[in-house]
Amino acid sequence: MSPFRAPGRDPEGSGDLVQAHRPAVEIAIARIGSAEVPVSGPPELDVDLSLAMISARAPELRRSLLAWWEVHGRHEIPWKLHPNGSRPADGEVLDPYGVFVAEVMLQQTQLAVVLPYWGRWMVAFSDLEALAAADEQRVLLLWQGLGYYSRARRLHQAARQLLFGLSEDRKPTAPDLDGSGLWPPTLAGWQALPGLGRSTAASILSSAFDQPEAILDGNVKRVLARLIAAPAPPARQLAVFWRLSETLLDRRRPRSFNQAVMDLGATVCTPRNPRCEVCPWRGWCAAYAAGDPARYPVKEAPRSVPFQVIGVGVVLDGDGRVLIDQRLEEGLLGGLWEFPGGKQEEGEAITATIERELVEELAIAVEVGEELIVIEHAYSHKRLQFVVHLCRWLAGEPQPLASQQVRWVEPSELDAYPFPAANTRIIAALRLRLAEVVAPEGAGQAQSGGSRSAA
C-alpha cells in the first residue's frame, strides 16, 4: 500500500499518479475489511512499497506540512518557546528541563490538560535542582489529578539521577548539548532514565535541542496509519511505523517537523471527524482515497474490562479526626494517601466488606454508619465502583498492615496530602456532610440565644 493522489477526490492534486503502484494500492485498500481486526491473521502491509512511496514523496510531504504549520500550528506551547515568548530559530536550544517535565506529563495525557499542571509545576520546581531536592509527597501533591502517578515518581527519580546518580557507564560520552553537563546527548542516554521510552526521549532531544530524532506518539501513529491506510493496528507494526516516521523526518528542521505532525494529528487528522478538506497531506493520503479515513487506525477487537466494587470506610474518632493510610510504593497509585477499604467478596454485604477490610488492613474495629457517596471510576484496565460509608472507630490502634503508614488528621488538613482522583471526591462529600451536621447545631444555638435575648 502507498499514498497516492486520488483522481476526482482532490481538485488541487497534480494528477501525477505513480501508475506502476496504483494496482497494489487499490488491491490493498480493497482487502481491508472491518475496522476491528481479530487476534489472528491481519492483512499484511507491503512495507517496502509503502516506504518506497513515502521516500519518493517525502520532500513534497515535508514542504507542504511545514508550510501549513507555519500558518496553522500551535505556536503558543510555553515549553516550545524562549522565556521571552519568542520562537526558537532552527538549531537553537530551549530549556531542557521545561521540555523534560512537559514530555513526561504528556504521556497518556492531552496538551490542554497538561498546560495548567506544567505552569504550577514550573513555579514550584523551577529547575532540576529544585525538583531533585523536593520531598516526594510534595511532588505527588503537585501531580494530583493528572493521573498515572508513577510518572511523577519516576520524574523525581530521574532528576536525582541526572544530578547525583549517574554511574560511570551511563555518563555522557559525547559533548553535552547545552553546555551544562546535565543532559544526556543521546537517545540511549535519555532512555536510561526511569520512565522514558523511545518516543519521549526522542521528543525531548528534538524539542529542546533540535536533534534529528523521529517520534511516534498517538497523534503521529494516527496520521501515519491514515497516510498509508495501514490494515492492522499500529501496535502490531511498531517497527514499520518507526521506519515511516524516520523516513518522513525533516532532518534539517526536526523540531518544527515533529511538532507539525503532532499538530496535524491534534487539530486536523483527529480521531473522529477528521477535517480532510484542510489537510495538507490529503492528496497523498491512502485513507482519504479509500473514502473513509475515520476507520483508521484500525482498532483491536474490544476486550471486556473487569468490574469491581470497593468498600471504603471514612473512619472518624471521638475528636472528629479522619483516618487515612499511605499506599505502598508500587503500582499506578503508589505513595498516595487514601481512605482504607478493599474489594467486596461475592455474596458479601458492603458493610461487612468495610468491617473486614479495616480489620485486615488496619487491625481496628469500627461501626459502619450511613452511606456517604458512591463513585464510579474507570481505568484503562478495569472499572471500579467505590461505595463509601462513614464509620465510627471503636477499638484497636491503627496498624499499617498493608500500607506504608497510617495517620489521624483533621478534615481541614486533608488538602496537604496527595490523594487519587476518586478520593478527592470523597473528601468533598465528607466536608459537605460535616457542614450539614454543624449547620443545624449552629442554627439551634442562634435560635436559643435569640429567645434568651427576647426574654
Protein Blocks (a to p, Z undefined) as FASTA:
>chain_A
ZZdddehklmkbghiacfklmmmmmmmmmmpccfbdcfbhpacddfklmmmmmmmmmmmm
mmmmmmmmmmmmcfkbfklpcfkopacdehiacdfklmmmmmmmmgopafklmmmmmmmm
mmmmmbfklmmmpcfklmmmmmgongpmllmmmmmmmmmmmmmmccfklgcfbdcfkono
maccbfklmmmpghiafklmmmmmmmmnopacddddfklmmmmmmmnopabdfklmmmmm
mmmmmmmpcfklmmlmmmmmmmmmmmmmgfbhpafklgcklmmmmklmnopamlpccddd
ddddddddddddddddfkopacddddddedjkgoiacdedddddehiafklmmmmmmmmm
nopacdddddfbdcddddfkbccdddddddddfbdcdddfkbfbdcdddfklmmmpccdf
klmmmmmmmmmmmmmmmmmmmmmmmmmmmmmmmZZ
